[in-house]
Amino acid sequence: MALTQPKLDATEARLAGLTLPESRALASNRAEALTRLRAMGLPGRRDEYWKYTRPDTLVAPEAAPAAVFDTDETPVFGEVDRVKIVFVDGVYDAEASDDLDLAGVSIERLADAEGHDIHWSKDLYGVLEARGQDPVDRPLAALNTAFATDGVLIHVTGKAAKPVSLIYLHADANSDAILHHVVRLDAGADLTLLENGPAAARFNKVLEVDVADGAAFHHVRAQGRDHERRAATHIFARLGEESVFKSFTLTANGVLTRNECVLELTGDNAVAHVAGACVGDGDFHHDDTVFITHDALNCESRQVFKKVLRNGATGVFQGKILVKAGAQKTDGYQISQSLLLDGDSQFLAKPELEIYADDVVCSHGSTSGAIDEEGLFYLRSRGIEEGPATDLLTLAFLAEAIEEIEDETLAAEILARLEAWLARRRAG
């Protein structure tokens, strides 16, 4: 189908300000991504998968300024023994980063690897993103694959000695960052990847993860701090036999956040969990869009998303489970819920199931409501003031999503961040 003129114009206007990075190893991968992008065009308001979220500021030729938010908070995951890799406005900061040497793991910068004639990442860079374009166009991801200026390439050959932590700092109010990461886990390998930080005024990120047979990938990220940031993030993952993929995202603050997650279970007995908790106040729009494809026997997937919204904030959830013919014994679970702390906020949900196998257990549900008045009365009757009582009920509401984090230390860190956010909002 030919692009409409407005979409064509918008796409070319965005591309006019970008230059394909020089590359030997990945030149064809980038060129193919650019071809995909031009064929589909950047998203517009009439696109089905963008009906609840206006993409205007994400596709504009220039990023809208976002004031740098200064805080004296302790860094997220600051007490965790980890390998830190720091990017400032999308630029790798070698001085702030740790030595990239880690037992069981090989870590390279994307910008360095592209200078080689041959590199293992060629078989993955943009490949999982391209697979994720069917049946739904994801043009911002294609734009990222074509024009990403940096990122990390992580090859995991065994059990990583410690987590790898990607830290995104924001220093320039007009920054426009595009980062692309690739993670390859060999059979039986194990890695925990942490991410945190506001990154830039506008941030476009792709994370591609290939999880081989028997491997395990755990992912925990915290998006927060800057009030005016705009971000479009994408995760594309392929799971082999008896592999595990688990991802959790905490989002607080920000004008616009769109998190897309596209998972493909291609090996029997694979497990994929993706979860998120978001807390938003005022001019806050948060969109989780998830697409999980079951294409193997006896696989399990879970989607657990909870959103707490107040003062006119908006939450969006679009989640789909596709069970292909032959993917028998599939167990698919999906739940999306919102807690509206006032009458001005809204939650927009579009849960979907598409099933072509007959021996499956799949369910989805979506609810939206206010604070439990009976629970609030009970806590008040026990001498707890209304503000702290409301916070306790809010944390209880978010608990199911936080429980998806296997590591108790990381779960406690996320819980502490949520408690601090609620306390600040109550005080302010």
C-alpha positions as CSV (number, residue, x, y, z in Angstrom):
1,M,0.0,0.0,0.0
2,A,1.4,3.4,-1.0
3,L,2.1,5.9,1.7
4,T,-0.3,8.9,2.1
5,Q,1.4,12.2,1.2
6,P,1.2,13.5,4.8
7,K,2.9,10.4,6.2
8,L,5.5,10.5,3.4
9,D,6.2,14.1,4.1
10,A,6.6,13.5,7.8
11,T,8.9,10.6,7.2
12,E,11.2,12.5,4.9
13,A,11.2,15.5,7.1
14,R,12.5,13.4,10.0
15,L,15.1,11.6,7.8
16,A,16.4,14.9,6.5
17,G,18.0,15.6,9.8
18,L,19.7,12.2,10.2
19,T,22.8,10.6,8.7
20,L,23.5,6.9,8.4
21,P,26.4,6.1,10.7
22,E,29.5,4.7,8.9
23,S,29.6,1.0,9.2
24,R,31.4,-2.0,7.6
25,A,30.0,-4.9,9.6
26,L,26.4,-3.7,9.8
27,A,26.0,-1.5,6.7
28,S,23.5,-3.9,5.0
29,N,21.5,-4.3,8.2
30,R,21.1,-0.5,8.5
31,A,20.3,-0.1,4.8
32,E,17.6,-2.8,5.0
33,A,16.1,-1.0,8.1
34,L,16.0,2.2,6.2
35,T,14.2,0.5,3.3
36,R,11.6,-0.9,5.8
37,L,11.1,2.5,7.3
38,R,10.5,4.2,4.0
39,A,8.0,1.5,3.0
40,M,5.9,1.8,6.1
41,G,6.4,5.5,7.0
42,L,6.6,6.9,10.5
43,P,3.5,6.5,12.7
44,G,0.6,8.9,12.4
45,R,-2.6,9.5,14.5
46,R,-4.7,7.3,12.2
47,D,-2.5,4.2,12.7
48,E,-4.4,1.5,14.6
49,Y,-1.6,0.9,17.1
50,W,-1.2,4.6,17.8
51,K,-4.9,5.4,18.3
52,Y,-4.5,6.1,22.0
53,T,-1.1,7.8,21.9
54,R,-0.2,10.8,19.7
55,P,3.2,10.1,18.1
56,D,3.7,13.7,16.9
57,T,6.6,14.6,19.3
58,L,8.3,11.3,18.8
59,V,8.5,11.7,15.0
60,A,9.1,15.5,14.7
61,P,12.3,16.6,13.0
62,E,13.6,18.0,16.2
63,A,13.2,17.0,19.8
64,A,11.1,19.2,22.1
65,P,13.3,20.7,24.8
66,A,13.1,19.0,28.2
67,A,14.5,20.7,31.2
68,V,17.1,18.7,33.1
69,F,15.7,17.5,36.4
70,D,18.1,17.9,39.2
71,T,17.7,15.6,42.2
72,D,19.6,14.5,45.3
73,E,18.2,11.0,45.2
74,T,20.6,8.1,45.5
75,P,21.1,6.4,42.2
76,V,18.8,3.5,41.3
77,F,20.5,0.1,41.9
78,G,23.3,2.0,43.6
79,E,23.8,-0.7,46.2
80,V,24.0,-3.5,43.7
81,D,27.3,-5.0,42.7
82,R,27.3,-4.5,38.9
83,V,29.2,-3.5,35.8
84,K,28.2,0.1,35.0
85,I,28.0,1.3,31.4
86,V,27.1,5.0,31.3
87,F,25.6,7.0,28.4
88,V,25.2,10.8,28.6
89,D,22.6,12.1,26.2
90,G,23.2,8.9,24.1
91,V,27.0,9.2,24.1
92,Y,29.1,6.6,25.8
93,D,31.0,8.0,28.8
94,A,34.2,5.9,29.2
95,E,35.3,7.7,32.4
96,A,32.1,7.2,34.2
97,S,31.8,3.5,33.1
98,D,33.4,0.5,34.6
99,D,35.9,-1.8,32.9
100,L,33.8,-3.9,30.5
101,D,35.6,-7.2,31.4
102,L,33.2,-9.6,33.0
103,A,33.4,-13.4,33.5
104,G,31.1,-15.2,31.2
105,V,30.3,-12.1,29.2
106,S,31.8,-10.2,26.3
107,I,30.8,-6.5,26.0
108,E,31.6,-4.2,23.2
109,R,30.3,-0.8,22.1
110,L,28.2,-0.8,18.9
111,A,30.3,2.1,17.5
112,D,33.5,0.1,17.9
113,A,32.2,-3.2,16.5
114,E,31.0,-1.5,13.3
115,G,34.6,-0.9,12.3
116,H,35.2,-4.6,11.7
117,D,34.5,-6.3,8.4
118,I,32.9,-9.3,10.2
119,H,31.2,-9.4,13.6
120,W,28.8,-11.8,15.3
121,S,26.2,-9.0,15.8
122,K,25.4,-9.0,12.0
123,D,23.3,-12.1,12.5
124,L,21.2,-10.3,15.1
125,Y,21.4,-6.5,14.7
126,G,18.0,-5.5,13.2
127,V,17.1,-9.1,12.6
128,L,14.7,-9.6,15.6
129,E,13.4,-6.1,15.0
130,A,12.6,-7.0,11.4
131,R,10.8,-10.2,12.6
132,G,8.8,-8.0,14.9
133,Q,7.4,-5.9,12.1
134,D,5.0,-8.6,11.2
135,P,2.0,-8.4,11.5
136,V,2.3,-4.9,13.0
137,D,4.4,-2.1,11.7
138,R,6.9,-0.6,14.2
139,P,8.5,2.2,12.3
140,L,10.2,3.9,15.2
141,A,12.2,0.7,15.8
142,A,13.2,0.5,12.1
143,L,14.3,4.1,12.3
144,N,16.4,3.2,15.4
145,T,18.1,0.2,13.6
146,A,19.0,2.4,10.7
147,F,20.3,5.4,12.6
148,A,21.4,4.4,16.1
149,T,24.6,6.1,17.0
150,D,25.7,3.8,19.8
151,G,24.8,1.0,22.2
152,V,26.3,-2.2,23.5
153,L,26.7,-5.7,22.1
154,I,26.6,-8.3,24.8
155,H,27.5,-11.9,24.1
156,V,26.9,-14.2,27.2
157,T,28.7,-17.5,27.1
158,G,28.0,-18.7,30.7
159,K,26.5,-17.4,33.9
160,A,27.5,-13.7,34.2
161,A,29.4,-13.0,37.4
162,K,27.3,-9.9,38.1
163,P,24.6,-7.8,36.5
164,V,25.3,-5.5,33.6
165,S,23.9,-2.0,34.4
166,L,23.1,0.5,31.6
167,I,22.8,4.0,33.0
168,Y,21.3,6.8,30.9
169,L,22.1,10.4,32.0
170,H,20.5,13.5,30.7
171,A,22.5,16.7,30.6
172,D,21.4,18.7,27.5
173,A,17.8,20.1,27.4
174,N,17.7,19.6,23.6
175,S,19.3,16.1,23.3
176,D,17.9,13.5,21.0
177,A,19.4,10.1,21.6
178,I,19.1,6.9,19.6
179,L,20.6,3.8,21.2
180,H,20.5,0.1,20.0
181,H,21.6,-2.8,22.2
182,V,22.0,-6.5,21.2
183,V,22.2,-9.3,23.7
184,R,23.0,-12.9,22.6
185,L,22.8,-15.6,25.3
186,D,24.4,-19.0,24.3
187,A,22.8,-22.3,25.4
188,G,22.6,-22.4,29.2
189,A,23.9,-18.9,29.7
190,D,22.4,-16.5,32.3
191,L,22.4,-12.7,32.5
192,T,20.7,-9.9,34.5
193,L,20.5,-6.6,32.7
194,L,19.6,-3.4,34.6
195,E,18.6,-0.1,33.0
196,N,17.9,3.3,34.6
197,G,17.9,7.0,33.9
198,P,16.1,9.6,31.8
199,A,18.5,9.4,28.9
200,A,17.7,12.5,26.9
201,A,15.0,15.0,26.1
202,R,13.8,12.5,23.5
203,F,15.0,8.9,23.6
204,N,14.6,6.1,21.1
205,K,16.0,2.8,22.2
206,V,15.9,-0.8,20.8
207,L,17.0,-3.9,22.8
208,E,17.2,-7.1,20.9
209,V,17.7,-10.3,22.9
210,D,18.3,-13.8,21.5
211,V,17.8,-16.4,24.3
212,A,19.2,-19.8,23.2
213,D,18.1,-23.2,24.6
214,G,18.2,-23.4,28.4
215,A,19.4,-19.8,28.8
216,A,17.9,-17.2,31.2
217,F,17.6,-13.4,30.7
218,H,16.4,-11.2,33.6
219,H,15.7,-7.5,32.9
220,V,14.8,-4.8,35.4
221,R,14.6,-1.1,34.4
222,A,13.6,2.1,36.1
223,Q,12.4,5.0,33.9
224,G,12.2,8.2,36.0
225,R,13.3,11.5,37.3
226,D,12.9,14.0,34.4
227,H,9.4,15.4,34.2
228,E,9.5,16.5,30.6
229,R,11.2,13.6,28.8
230,R,9.7,11.7,25.9
231,A,10.7,8.2,25.1
232,A,9.9,5.3,22.7
233,T,11.5,2.0,23.8
234,H,11.4,-1.4,22.1
235,I,12.3,-4.9,23.2
236,F,12.5,-7.7,20.7
237,A,13.3,-11.2,22.0
238,R,13.4,-14.7,20.6
239,L,13.3,-17.6,23.0
240,G,14.7,-21.1,22.5
241,E,13.8,-24.4,24.1
242,E,13.4,-24.3,27.9
243,S,14.7,-20.7,28.0
244,V,13.5,-18.0,30.3
245,F,12.9,-14.3,29.6
246,K,11.7,-12.0,32.4
247,S,11.4,-8.2,32.1
248,F,10.0,-5.6,34.6
249,T,9.8,-1.9,34.0
250,L,9.0,0.9,36.6
251,T,8.0,4.2,35.1
252,A,7.6,7.4,37.0
253,N,7.3,11.0,35.6
254,G,7.8,12.0,32.0
255,V,5.4,13.7,29.5
256,L,5.3,10.7,27.1
257,T,6.5,7.1,27.4
258,R,5.8,4.3,24.9
259,N,7.2,1.0,25.8
260,E,6.8,-1.8,23.2
261,C,7.7,-5.4,23.8
262,V,7.6,-8.1,21.1
263,L,8.4,-11.6,22.2
264,E,8.5,-14.8,20.1
265,L,8.6,-18.2,21.8
266,T,10.1,-20.5,19.2
267,G,11.3,-23.4,21.4
268,D,9.3,-25.9,23.4
269,N,8.8,-25.3,27.2
270,A,10.0,-21.6,27.0
271,V,8.8,-19.1,29.7
272,A,8.3,-15.4,29.0
273,H,7.1,-12.9,31.6
274,V,6.8,-9.1,31.0
275,A,5.5,-6.8,33.7
276,G,5.3,-3.1,34.5
277,A,4.3,-0.7,37.2
278,C,3.8,3.0,36.4
279,V,2.9,6.0,38.6
280,G,1.9,9.2,36.8
281,D,0.8,12.6,37.9
282,G,-0.6,15.5,35.8
283,D,0.7,15.9,32.2
284,F,1.7,12.2,32.0
285,H,1.0,9.8,29.2
286,H,2.2,6.2,29.5
287,D,1.7,3.4,26.9
288,D,2.6,-0.2,27.2
289,T,2.2,-2.2,23.9
290,V,3.0,-5.9,24.1
291,F,2.8,-8.6,21.4
292,I,3.7,-12.2,22.4
293,T,3.7,-15.0,19.8
294,H,3.5,-18.7,20.9
295,D,5.0,-20.9,18.2
296,A,6.1,-23.9,20.2
297,L,4.8,-26.6,22.5
298,N,4.1,-26.2,26.3
299,C,5.2,-22.6,26.6
300,E,4.1,-20.1,29.3
301,S,3.7,-16.3,29.0
302,R,2.6,-13.7,31.5
303,Q,1.7,-10.0,31.1
304,V,1.1,-8.1,34.3
305,F,0.7,-4.3,34.1
306,K,-0.5,-2.0,36.8
307,K,-0.8,1.8,36.5
308,V,-1.5,4.4,39.2
309,L,-2.8,7.7,37.7
310,R,-3.8,11.1,39.2
311,N,-4.4,14.7,38.3
312,G,-5.4,14.0,34.7
313,A,-2.7,11.4,33.8
314,T,-3.3,8.9,31.1
315,G,-2.4,5.2,30.9
316,V,-2.6,3.0,27.9
317,F,-2.2,-0.8,27.6
318,Q,-2.3,-2.7,24.3
319,G,-1.5,-6.4,24.8
320,K,-1.9,-9.4,22.5
321,I,-1.3,-13.1,22.8
322,L,-1.0,-14.9,19.4
323,V,-1.0,-18.7,19.6
324,K,0.0,-20.2,16.3
325,A,-1.3,-23.5,14.9
326,G,0.5,-26.4,16.6
327,A,1.5,-24.4,19.7
328,Q,-0.4,-26.8,21.9
329,K,-0.3,-26.7,25.8
330,T,0.2,-23.0,25.7
331,D,-0.4,-21.2,29.0
332,G,-1.0,-17.4,28.3
333,Y,-2.0,-15.0,31.0
334,Q,-2.6,-11.2,30.7
335,I,-3.8,-8.7,33.2
336,S,-3.9,-4.9,33.0
337,Q,-5.3,-2.7,35.7
338,S,-5.4,0.9,36.7
339,L,-5.9,2.7,39.9
340,L,-7.4,6.2,39.3
341,L,-6.8,8.5,42.2
342,D,-9.1,11.2,40.9
343,G,-11.9,11.7,38.3
344,D,-9.7,13.4,35.7
345,S,-7.3,10.6,34.9
346,Q,-8.1,7.8,32.4
347,F,-7.0,4.3,31.4
348,L,-7.4,3.0,27.9
349,A,-7.0,-0.7,27.3
350,K,-7.1,-3.0,24.3
351,P,-6.4,-6.7,25.4
352,E,-6.4,-9.3,22.5
353,L,-6.2,-13.0,22.1
354,E,-5.7,-14.7,18.7
355,I,-5.6,-18.5,19.0
356,Y,-5.2,-21.2,16.3
357,A,-4.5,-24.2,18.6
358,D,-7.2,-26.1,20.6
359,D,-5.3,-27.4,23.7
360,V,-4.5,-24.1,25.4
361,V,-5.2,-22.1,28.5
362,C,-5.3,-18.3,27.7
363,S,-6.9,-15.5,29.6
364,H,-7.0,-11.7,29.7
365,G,-8.6,-9.1,31.9
366,S,-8.6,-5.4,32.3
367,T,-10.1,-3.3,35.1
368,S,-10.0,0.3,36.2
369,G,-11.1,1.6,39.6
370,A,-10.6,3.9,42.5
371,I,-9.2,3.4,46.0
372,D,-11.0,0.7,47.9
373,E,-13.1,2.7,50.3
374,E,-13.6,-0.2,52.7
375,G,-9.9,-0.9,52.9
376,L,-9.2,2.8,53.4
377,F,-11.8,3.0,56.2
378,Y,-10.2,-0.1,57.9
379,L,-6.7,1.5,57.9
380,R,-8.1,4.9,59.1
381,S,-9.9,3.1,61.9
382,R,-6.6,1.7,63.0
383,G,-5.2,5.1,63.4
384,I,-3.4,5.5,60.0
385,E,-3.8,8.9,58.4
386,E,-5.5,9.1,55.0
387,G,-2.4,9.9,53.0
388,P,-0.2,7.0,54.3
389,A,-3.3,4.7,54.2
390,T,-3.8,5.6,50.5
391,D,-0.1,4.9,49.9
392,L,-0.4,1.4,51.5
393,L,-3.4,0.5,49.4
394,T,-1.6,1.8,46.3
395,L,1.5,-0.3,47.0
396,A,-0.8,-3.4,47.6
397,F,-2.3,-2.7,44.2
398,L,1.1,-2.7,42.5
399,A,2.4,-5.7,44.3
400,E,1.4,-8.3,41.7
401,A,3.6,-6.6,39.1
402,I,6.6,-6.1,41.5
403,E,6.4,-9.8,42.4
404,E,7.4,-10.6,38.8
405,I,11.0,-9.6,39.8
406,E,12.7,-12.8,40.9
407,D,15.7,-11.1,42.7
408,E,14.5,-10.0,46.1
409,T,17.2,-7.2,46.3
410,L,16.0,-5.7,43.1
411,A,12.4,-6.0,44.0
412,A,13.1,-4.2,47.3
413,E,14.9,-1.4,45.4
414,I,11.8,-0.9,43.1
415,L,9.5,-1.0,46.0
416,A,11.6,1.7,47.8
417,R,11.4,3.9,44.7
418,L,7.7,3.6,44.6
419,E,7.3,4.4,48.3
420,A,9.5,7.5,47.8
421,W,7.5,8.7,44.8
422,L,4.2,8.4,46.7
423,A,5.6,10.2,49.7
424,R,6.9,13.1,47.6
425,R,3.5,13.4,45.9
426,R,1.7,13.4,49.2
427,A,4.1,16.0,50.6
428,G,4.0,18.2,47.5
